[in-house]
Amino acid sequence: MPSAYRESLRFAIPLIVVFIVLQGVLRLVDGPLIHLVIASIELLIAGLLCFIIYFFRDPERAVPADGKIIVSAADGLVVDVVEMEEPDFHLGRMKRVAVFLSVFDVHVNRSPVDGQVKSTVYKAGDFLDVRHPDSSIRNECRSWWLETPQGPVAVRQIAGLVARRIVAWSKEGDTVARGFRFGMIRFGSRTEVFLPLECTILVKPGDRVAGAATPIARWP
């Protein structure tokens, strides 16, 4: 099954191979300068491996028991809560909760609601810093339409200045539960959740949220 761990192997395995090759080179060459250079490269590789392990972490989360609670789709900082037209599936005017993910946040995205993936669309675009006001409409993104008994919910994964890869683990027709891991964005990004107007928003800009665990809204 796709996971953050499998994604991490794409980066970790090449680094480990290079590290092993460098160890072999050390046994074949002499000279303090060469040994110093190789040791410095190995130290850099070790640091990168530690960062990869940290970045691709995927902690278990306790989903709120209250079925009316809508949970955050991502870890990070709430940067805005606004009413606007949902842009990808033309679902009408909705409430949007936008979360900024730094490179230090968990980057696994989780379903905020119980529902079914009715549609998902990918759009190529720019790679503006996700704190830029135009990033939501200009950057590369993947959007998800989640159909629920209470109404439609949309989630948008937005790539940023550093993030250049949106990873989808679910597909159209899949059933997802609150907290279900449906994908991730690599290395700094933004995740937006679009909710029906009748939902009560429970967060505000400046709040820190945790995917699957933090309530961001409530169904009526």
GICOR-V16016 format. One record per helix or strand of 2 or more residues. SS is the DSSP state (H for helix, E for strand). FROM is the first residue (numbers start at 0). LEN is the number of residues. Records with the same first field share a line. If there is no record, write none. Layout:
BEGIN
SS=FROM-LEN ; FROM-LEN
END
This chain:
BEGIN
H=3-25 ; 31-24 ; 134-4
E=68-3 ; 75-10 ; 92-9 ; 107-3 ; 114-9 ; 140-8 ; 150-9 ; 165-3 ; 174-2 ; 180-5 ; 188-7 ; 199-2 ; 207-2 ; 214-4
END
